[in-house]
Amino acid sequence: MWQLYQYPLCPFSRKVRIMLGEQNVAYELRREHPWERRDELWALNPAGQVPVLHDPERKITLCDSRAICEYLEETGERSPMLNASAAGRAEIRRLVALFDENFFRDVTGPLLHERMIKRLVHRQSPDSRILREAMKLAHGHLDYIDWLVDNRPWLAGPTMSMADLAAAAQISVADYLNGIDWRGHDAARGWYAVFKSRPSFRPLLAEKMTGVVPPAHYAKVDA
């Protein structure tokens, strides 16, 4: 069986977990904190990062969320997430990169550092200036999601795709860390509420990171 090395607030691991759920692939969770720099993780992934999807029986180890998701897409038998023309697949991959790179750099990454890493690893207080800037930048990203939802059934086109998985994974972590202000973003909020109700997503809402408490609305499907 697959083993997924991850920690609850890793957005890239969340993306893989949603993909595994949509593909109905069985797996075991293995809690791994990259900041502990365990030799076992480095042996699986020389980058020292999660997620890592490992099958010890078949001796297969997959690293990097995009590589893992595309592997699952190519080997899965249900719920294709790159089901589009060549131009459509290019658009899906563009949006995946946008959320994996830009949203993480602007919003999720700073929130994780200030509200999780500083608290759990360094025993320091968060920098309010950095938090305000991350939440300000989040509005710009939500504006773009509003526009996408107003013009398409799903973020990249007529069907749910890896773009939706990538966006929902990043937003869910930012929302857990109380970094999302949904006011003025009804379209994005409606899209996210639909995604939160999916069976593949619900387990994420029930999982907590020790020492970091989410806001009351976080696990509510309609909030």
C-alpha positions in Angstrom: 0.0 0.0 0.0 1.1 3.5 -0.6 2.5 5.5 2.3 2.1 9.3 2.1 4.7 11.2 4.1 3.1 14.6 5.1 2.0 16.9 7.9 -1.5 18.2 8.2 -0.8 21.8 7.1 1.4 21.1 4.1 -0.7 22.4 1.2 1.2 20.3 -1.3 0.5 17.1 0.7 -3.1 18.2 0.8 -3.3 18.5 -2.9 -1.9 14.9 -3.2 -4.4 13.7 -0.6 -7.3 15.2 -2.6 -6.0 13.6 -5.8 -5.7 10.2 -4.0 -9.3 10.6 -2.8 -10.6 11.5 -6.2 -8.9 8.5 -7.7 -10.1 6.2 -4.8 -6.5 5.1 -4.1 -5.8 3.5 -0.7 -2.9 4.9 1.3 -1.5 5.3 4.8 -0.6 8.6 6.4 2.9 9.0 7.8 3.4 12.1 9.8 6.7 13.9 8.8 7.9 17.3 9.9 10.6 18.4 7.3 12.0 21.0 9.8 13.2 18.0 11.9 15.5 17.0 9.0 15.2 13.3 9.7 17.6 11.1 7.8 14.8 8.8 6.8 13.0 11.6 4.9 16.2 12.6 3.1 16.8 9.0 2.1 13.4 9.0 0.4 13.6 12.6 -1.0 17.0 14.3 -1.4 15.2 17.6 -1.3 14.1 16.9 2.3 10.5 17.9 1.6 7.0 16.5 1.7 4.9 15.1 0.2 6.6 11.8 -0.6 4.5 8.9 -1.8 6.2 5.6 -1.2 5.3 2.0 -1.8 7.8 -0.2 -0.1 6.5 -3.5 -1.6 6.8 -2.2 -5.2 9.9 -0.1 -4.3 8.4 3.0 -5.8 9.1 6.5 -4.4 7.5 9.6 -5.8 8.4 13.1 -4.8 7.0 16.6 -5.6 3.3 17.1 -5.6 3.0 17.9 -9.3 5.0 14.8 -10.3 2.9 12.7 -7.9 -0.4 14.0 -9.1 0.5 13.5 -12.8 1.6 9.9 -11.9 -1.8 9.3 -10.3 -3.4 10.9 -13.4 -1.6 8.6 -15.7 -2.1 5.4 -13.7 -5.6 6.1 -12.3 -8.8 4.7 -13.7 -11.3 7.3 -12.6 -11.9 11.1 -12.2 -9.3 12.4 -14.7 -7.9 15.8 -13.6 -6.2 16.6 -16.9 -9.2 15.8 -19.1 -8.9 18.5 -21.8 -7.4 19.4 -25.1 -3.7 20.3 -25.4 -4.6 23.9 -24.8 -6.8 23.0 -21.9 -4.1 21.0 -20.3 -1.7 23.9 -20.7 -4.2 26.1 -18.9 -4.7 23.6 -16.1 -0.9 23.4 -15.6 -0.6 27.2 -15.7 -3.1 27.6 -12.9 -1.5 24.8 -10.9 1.8 26.6 -11.1 0.1 29.9 -10.2 -1.3 28.5 -6.9 1.7 26.2 -6.1 4.2 29.0 -6.6 2.5 32.5 -6.4 -0.2 31.8 -3.9 2.2 29.8 -1.7 4.8 32.6 -1.9 2.4 35.4 -1.2 0.0 33.9 1.3 0.3 30.3 2.5 4.1 30.3 3.0 4.2 33.5 5.1 1.2 32.3 7.2 2.8 28.9 7.8 6.0 30.5 8.9 4.5 33.1 11.1 1.6 31.1 12.7 3.1 27.6 12.7 6.8 27.4 12.4 7.5 30.3 14.7 5.2 28.9 17.3 6.1 25.2 17.2 9.8 25.4 16.3 11.2 28.8 17.3 8.8 29.6 20.2 8.4 33.1 18.8 5.5 35.4 18.3 4.3 36.1 14.7 5.2 39.3 12.9 1.9 41.2 12.5 3.2 43.2 9.6 4.0 40.1 7.6 0.5 38.6 8.5 -1.2 41.8 7.3 0.7 41.8 4.0 -0.1 38.1 3.4 -3.8 38.7 4.0 -3.7 41.8 1.7 -2.2 39.7 -1.1 -4.8 37.0 -0.5 -7.4 39.5 -1.6 -5.7 39.8 -5.0 -5.7 36.1 -5.5 -9.3 35.7 -4.4 -10.2 38.5 -6.9 -8.7 36.3 -9.7 -10.6 33.2 -8.4 -13.8 35.3 -8.5 -13.1 36.2 -12.1 -12.4 32.5 -13.0 -15.6 31.3 -11.3 -17.7 34.0 -13.0 -16.4 32.9 -16.4 -16.0 29.1 -16.1 -17.8 26.3 -14.4 -14.5 25.3 -12.7 -11.3 27.2 -12.4 -9.6 25.9 -15.6 -12.7 25.1 -17.7 -15.9 23.0 -17.8 -14.7 20.2 -15.5 -12.9 19.9 -12.1 -9.2 19.6 -12.6 -5.8 19.7 -10.9 -6.1 23.5 -10.9 -9.1 23.2 -8.5 -7.2 20.8 -6.3 -4.1 23.0 -6.1 -6.2 26.1 -5.3 -8.3 24.4 -2.7 -5.3 22.9 -1.0 -3.6 26.3 -0.6 -6.7 28.1 0.4 -7.6 25.4 3.0 -4.3 25.9 4.8 -4.5 29.7 4.7 -8.1 29.4 6.0 -7.0 27.1 8.8 -4.4 29.8 9.8 -7.1 32.4 9.8 -5.5 34.2 6.9 -8.5 34.5 4.5 -11.1 37.3 4.6 -14.0 36.1 2.5 -15.8 39.4 2.5 -16.4 40.6 -1.1 -15.5 37.3 -2.6 -18.8 35.5 -2.8 -17.9 33.7 -6.1 -14.7 32.3 -4.7 -16.3 31.4 -1.4 -19.1 29.6 -3.2 -16.6 27.6 -5.3 -14.7 26.7 -2.2 -17.8 25.6 -0.3 -18.7 23.2 -3.1 -15.1 21.8 -3.0 -15.2 21.4 0.8 -18.3 19.2 0.5 -16.5 16.6 -1.6 -15.7 13.3 0.1 -12.1 13.6 -1.0 -11.8 16.9 0.9 -13.7 16.2 4.1 -10.9 14.3 5.9 -8.7 17.4 5.7 -11.3 19.4 7.6 -11.3 17.0 10.5 -7.5 16.9 10.9 -5.7 19.3 13.2 -2.1 20.4 13.6 -1.0 20.0 17.3 -0.5 23.4 18.9 -2.3 25.4 16.1 -6.0 25.9 16.5 -8.1 26.8 13.4 -10.9 29.4 13.5 -14.5 28.2 14.3 -15.7 28.5 10.6 -12.8 26.4 9.2 -14.5 22.9 9.2 -18.0 24.2 8.3 -18.9 23.2 4.8 -21.1 26.1 4.2 -18.8 28.7 5.8 
